[in-house]
Amino acid sequence: MAGCKYKYSTSIESDIVLVDLDHGTEESRLRSIGTHAHGLVLWRDRIVTLDSEEGAVVVLEPSSGGRDAIWKVPDPPKFLKGLIVIDNVAYFGIAPHAERQARAEPDLNCELAAVHLQTRSLIFRRRVETRGLLNAIAAPHLASSSTYRATSWSFHNEGTDIGGHWSSGLPYLHSSLKTHWKPMGGPLGPLRGVQLLLDHVDIKPLQEVIRAHGERLWSPDWQAEHNAYLQGRAQNTQQYKPGSQEILLLFSARDGGTVFQFPLYKQLRHLIEPIFFQILGREDLGKLMRVHLARLLPGGRIRVHRDRGRYAAEGHRIHVPIDVEPSTIQFVSCPSTDVHAISGNVSTQTAMQQGCIPLRVEEGLAYEINNALPHLLQNDGKQSRIHLIFDAAERSLSKPIRLRPGQQCVYTSRGIHC
């Protein structure tokens, strides 16, 4: 919420309060989240904090008020303080339980611990010569916001390729790279500004539903009845994406303006929105321009092309591989090559010989691709490749227009007409 911030209500039993800074009003309160709690880090769409007196790492769900103590010190009494989250790992201090006046004693030394928030496992716990209470942990070399927002080691390599961050804390590519990409150095090598790895997400629930529906879900006849139908894109699909199929969930015209919500979005909401929350954050859900499921059949290919239009220039194209066999999928980008210098029927292997570079693709690994650069794809395997693909703007968009099952719309260069 703009103009708001979380703060602690300090007492023996701690609360977290969301305060509107513009009006000085309390917006919401999470009660009894811990005893003498310390640390507040926004992680995905949740809050990580320390129940200091009880020696526990706690994950809070603001929308439901849920509280989950994912790890507790096995040898109490101990006092926890200082907290950051880097790449799904919480780092914090463990101190011997002592009276307040004894916490500054030079012979008091603490421990530094790391706990994985997803697996709930202790990664390490080691003694540190703190000569007093360990009060704070920070990673300013990664992000200035590291003490209150989850960050990533990849931020250490950030430079001109990073344009900003979603409310989740994850970065997005600089928009200037859409039109003025140039080779950049650093550990990421040639993929810098081409592919930005974001996070691993749980794709199993969505994967299971797609597999359970089988071929019916991809049938144009079934979609025409249960989803809305968008005419005017078949020629482009046949020209550049033979052997591909799609299920539209959100779609905008080329200008990225008005967004239309397709009926199947509502049916899949509980499966796809947790992914959006993790990658973008709840606050940025209203920035989605396009969302679709894309399937490339065995032997299918997406010919070399680059995406155009305002939606591509201003949006960020994010892929989440749902069903892939990495050894048989070749997804390559050609940042240093003119799209017209590559034959439309060229194989990915030949394209790589001409300077194109392969992208990293694995199930559940979300990444942003610079889709304004020439790119191509082919499936040499025996199973279909399925991705969840979405485009998000840096600006907020108007509320999507909901379409009815069976409703027909027409896609033209001037917009979408329903």
N, C-alpha and C positions, 0 to 999 in steps of 0.2 A: 504494500500500500504506500503510495507516494506520501512523503511528509510524515511517515511513521517509523518507529523503531521499537525493538524489543528491549526491555530492561528487567532486572531482577527486582522483586519486592523482597528486601532482605529481612529475614527473621530466621528462627530455628528451622521452621518449615518454609521452604522457599517456593515462591510463585514466579512465573514469567508473565509480564504484562506487555501488551502491545499498545503503545501510546501514539496518538495523533499529535505530532509536534506542532502542527499549524493551529490546532484548537485546544491543545492541552487536555484532551479527553482520553479516557481509557476505552480502547476498542474491543479488547478481549483479554482473557486471563487464563493461563494454565496453572491450576492449583496443585500444591503439594507435589512438586516435581522432584524434591530431594531435601536433604537436611544440610543446611549451610552449603547450598549448591554454588558452584563456580563454573565459569566458562560457558559460552553460548556461541556455537558455530552453526551456521546454516549449511546443511548438507542435503543436496537434492531438494525435496519438498519437506524435509524434516529438520529438527533441531537436535544437535548433540550437546549434551551438558554433562557435568560431573556431580554426582551425589557425593560430595566431599566427605561428609561425616561417615557415611556407610561404605565408602570406598568402591563406588560403582560408576561405570560408564553407562549413561542413559540416553536413549533415543526417543524423542517426543514427536508425536503426530499432531501438529497444530489444528488441523481440520476436525479431528475426532477427539482430541484430548488424550489420546492413547500414550501410555508410558511403558517403555520396554528397557529393563536393565539388562544389557547384553553381555556385560562382564563385571565380575566383582572380585576384589582382591581376596586371595585365598587365605591370607594370614593377617586378619585384623588384630588390633585396631590400626588403621592407616588413614591418612588424610590426603585427598587428591586435589591438585590445583595446577593451573596452567593447561591450556588445551588448544590444539590445532588439528585440522583434518586435511590430510594430503592423500589423494588417490585412494579414497575409501579406508584410510588408516587413521585412527585417532592416536595422537601423541600427547602424553600428559605426564605430570609429575606425581610421584608417590613419596609422601613424607611420613616419618614416624609420628604417631599421635602425641602431641605435646601441648602444654598450656601456651596461650598466646605469647606471654612474656619470654618463653623459652625458644620461640621459633626463629629468633635472630641470633641464637648462640652459634659461634663459629665452628663448634664441633658437631653441629647438626648437619648431616649430609643426606641427600635425597636420592631417589631413583628416577630414571626416565623409562617410561614404558610405551609400547605400541600395541594396539589392539585392532584387528581387522573388523570393520563394522559389519561386513556381510557374513563372514564365517564365524564371528564372535570368538575368534581365537587370539591368544596372546602371541605376538610375533617376537618380542624381546622385552626384557626388563633388566636394566643394568644400573649400577651405582654411579652417581655423579658427584664430584666434589663441589657441592653448592655452597658450603659453609653458611648455612641458613636455609630458610624455607624457599623452595623453588616456587616463585610466584607466577611467572609467565613464560610461555613458549611462543615463539613467532618464527615466521619464515619470510622476512621482508624481501629476500632475494628472489622469491617466487611471486609474491603478490603483497601489496601494502595492506590488503584486507584479510591477510591470513589468520588474524586472531578472531575474526567473526564470520568468515565465509570459507567453505571448503575450497581448496586449491589443488594444483597438480604440479608434479615435477616437470611436466612438459612446458609449464609457464616459464621455466628458467631459460628456455630457448626462444621465448617470444621476442619478436622484433617487429619489423614493418609488415610482417605477414598477418599479425593479429590486429583486428579492428576494434575489438571490445569483448564483452562477456555477456552471456545470457544471465537471467536472474538465478539460474542454477549454479552459477559460478564458472561454467564451462565457456571456453573461448569460441569466437567465430572469426573467419578470415576477413581481412581488410577488403572492403568493396573495391578499392582501386586495383586489386589484382585481377578483377574481371576484365579490365581493359588494358592494364599496363603491367602484365606479369613479366618478371625478369628473374634469371637464376639467382638464388640466394645460397649462401654457405651455411655452415653450422652442422650439427649432428644429424639433422633431418635430411641433409643432402638434397637431391633433385626433387623430392616430394614437397619441399617447403613451398607453401603457397598453392600447392596442387591438391593435396589431400591432408586433412587435419583430423587426426584420430581423437575421438572424444571420450567414450566410456563404454564399458561392457554393460549390456542390459539383459534382463531376463526375458527372452523371447519365447520360452517354452509354452506358456498359455496360448499365445497367438498362433504359434506353430501348430499346436495340437488341434485348434479349431479349424485352421486352414486345411490340414490333412484330413480331418474328419468329414469336411464338406466334399472333398474330392473334386472331380471335374465339374460338377454342377456349379460350383461357385464361380468358375471362369467362363461358363457358357454365356454367350451374348443373349440368347433367348431368355435364360433365367434372370440375367441382370436387367434386361428390358422390363421384366415383370416386377422384380423385387427391388431394383435400384432405379435411378433415373438414367436416361439414355442421352448421350451427347453426340450429336451428328457433326460432321465436318472435320474429323480428325483421322478418318480411315486412310486417306491418301498419304498423309505424312507418316503414319504408322507403317504402312506397307512399304514406303520408299526407304525409310531409315531404320525400321525396327521389325523386319520380317521374322516371324517365329516368336513374337512377343505378345503378351496379353496383359490387361490391366483391369483393376477394380478401382474406380474413382470414389473417393470419400469426401474430399474437399477439392474444389477447383475454381480457379480464377481465369479471367481473360489474360491476354498477353501483357496488358498494362498493370497487372497485379492489383487491380482495384477491387471491384465487387467480388466477393467470395460466395460460392454456392456450396451448401452442405447436402451431400447425397444421402439417401435413406439408410444405406448400409453403415454410414458413420455411427449412427445411433446404436446399431446392433453390435458394433465392434468397439464402442467407446470404452468399455471397461477393460479392454485388452490393449488398446493403443494409447490412451491418455496417460497411463503410468509411464510409458516410454517418453512421451512429450514432457511430462513433469520432470523426469530425470535429466533429460538432455537440455531442455529449454528452461524449465521452472514453471510453476503455476502462473506467475505474473506475466509470462510471455506466451501463454496459450492463445491469446487473442491476436498474435502476430502470424499465425499460420495462414499461408496463401493457398497452398496445394498439399494434398495428402493422397497417396494412392499406393496400392499394392501392385507390384510389377512382377510378371513371371516371364522368364525366357526359357522356351522349350529346348529339349536336347537338340543340338545341331543349329539352334537359332543364333542370330547375331544382331547386334545393334551397330549399324554402319557408322563410320566416322562422321561426327557432327558436333556442333556446339549450340548450346541453348541461347535463344535470343529473346528479346522483349524485356519490358520493364521488370516483369516478375523474376527474370533471370539476372538482370543487372543489379537489382536492389535486394533480391532474396538470397538466402543461404540454403543450398541444396544438401540435405542430409540423408544418408543411406543407413538403414539398419538391416543387414543380411538376416533373413529369417530361415531360409532353407538353401544351403549352398554346399557344394563339394569343392573346396578351394583348389584342389589339384586339377580340376577340369574347367574352371572358370578363369578366363583371361580378361581382365578389365584394365585397360591401359589409357593413359592420358598423353597428349602430345603437345606440351606447353611451348616447345621451341620450334614447332613445325606449323607452317601455314596449312590450314584445313584443306585448301584447294590443291596442295602439293601431294596429298595422299589420295590414292584411288579409293573410290567409294566401296569397292569390293575387296579391299586389302584385308588380309588376315591379321590378327593381332601379332602373330609371330613376325610377319614381314614389317609391320608397323614399328615393332621394337627395334628391328634392324635399321630403321630409318630415324631412330632417335626417340621414339615414344617410350614411356616408362610404365611398368606395371604398378597397379595399386594394391594395397594390402586389403584382402577381403577374407573375413572369417565370421561365422555365425555369431550374432550377438554383439559384435564390435561396431558401434556406431561411429560414423565419420562424416565430415563435410567434404564435398568435392567441389572444386572450382569448375562448375559446369559451363562456364563461358569459354573454357579452353577446349580444343578438339579432343574428343574421347570416343572410344569404341569398345565393344564387348562381344565375346562369343562364348558359347557353351559347348564344349567338346565332350561333355559327359552324357550319362544315360538318365540323369534325373534333372528335373526342372530347377532353375534358380529362381528364388522368390526373395524380393526385397520389399521392406516398407520404406517408402521414399516420401520426404516432405520438404516443402520450401517455406522458410520463415523469414519475415521481414524484420528490419530493425525498428520499424514504426508500428504502432498499434493500428489495427484495421477495424472497419465497421463490422458489426455482427453479421455472420453468414446468413444468406437467404436459404431457407430450408426447402428442398424439393420433395415432391411426393413420389411414392413408388409408381413406376410406369410413366412418369412425366418425361416428355421429350424436349430437349433444348438443342439449339444450333450454335456451333462454335465458328466464328468468323474472325477476320483480322480486326474487326471493329468492336468485338465483344462477344458475350454470350447472351443469346436471346431465348427466353423460355415462355 
